[in-house]
Amino acid sequence: MSIEIKVLGSGCSNCKRLYAEVEKAIEQTGAVATLSKVEDIREIMTYRVLATPALVVNGVVKSAGRVPASAEIAGFLSTRVENRN
């Protein structure tokens, strides 16, 4: 099964950095994932984050207001994959 990953934000430089870090994490873990950007403020508000960029993995907010390193993101993805087995 594929992991659904969303980067929430307005398209600022930190949002772009987070997107790049997520791409690295996907590559590092070999996860099967769908990665998308969410820039619509109404949709971002549905996740109840107070700051962007935010990272959402399968509907769960994993970070907000910062750019976690790809190693931390890989941990989010690995945990998700392990929980499915």
C-alpha positions in Angstrom: 0.0 0.0 0.0 1.1 3.5 -0.7 1.8 6.1 1.9 0.0 9.5 1.3 2.2 12.4 2.2 1.2 16.1 2.0 3.3 19.2 2.5 1.1 22.0 3.7 2.2 25.6 3.1 1.9 28.7 0.9 4.9 27.8 -1.3 7.5 29.7 0.8 11.1 28.7 0.8 10.7 26.5 3.9 7.8 24.7 2.2 10.0 24.0 -0.7 12.8 22.8 1.6 10.4 20.4 3.4 9.2 19.0 0.1 12.8 18.3 -1.0 13.5 16.6 2.4 10.5 14.4 2.0 11.6 13.4 -1.5 15.0 12.5 0.0 13.3 10.4 2.7 11.2 8.6 0.2 14.3 7.7 -1.8 16.2 6.7 1.4 13.5 4.3 2.6 12.3 3.0 -0.7 8.8 3.7 0.5 5.9 3.6 -2.0 4.4 7.0 -1.5 2.3 9.7 -3.1 3.7 13.1 -2.3 1.6 16.3 -2.9 1.7 20.0 -2.0 -1.3 21.7 -0.4 -1.3 25.4 -0.8 -5.1 26.1 -0.5 -5.5 27.8 2.9 -9.0 26.3 3.4 -7.6 22.8 3.1 -4.6 23.6 5.3 -7.0 24.8 8.0 -8.7 21.4 8.1 -5.6 20.0 9.6 -5.6 22.5 12.4 -1.9 23.4 12.1 -0.9 26.7 13.6 2.3 27.2 11.5 3.5 26.0 8.1 5.2 24.2 6.6 3.5 21.2 7.9 4.0 17.5 7.1 1.0 15.1 7.0 1.5 11.3 6.6 -1.7 9.4 6.0 -3.9 12.1 7.4 -1.8 12.6 10.6 0.2 15.8 11.2 3.8 14.8 11.9 5.4 18.2 12.1 4.4 21.9 11.8 6.3 25.1 11.8 9.6 23.6 11.0 11.6 21.6 8.4 12.6 18.2 9.8 15.7 16.5 8.3 15.2 13.7 5.8 16.4 11.2 8.5 13.5 12.2 10.8 11.0 12.1 8.0 12.3 8.6 7.1 11.6 7.6 10.6 8.0 8.8 10.2 7.7 6.7 7.0 9.4 3.6 8.5 7.2 3.6 11.5 4.1 3.8 9.3 5.3 0.9 7.1 6.2 -1.2 10.2 2.8 -0.6 11.8 1.1 -2.1 8.7 2.9 -5.4 8.9 
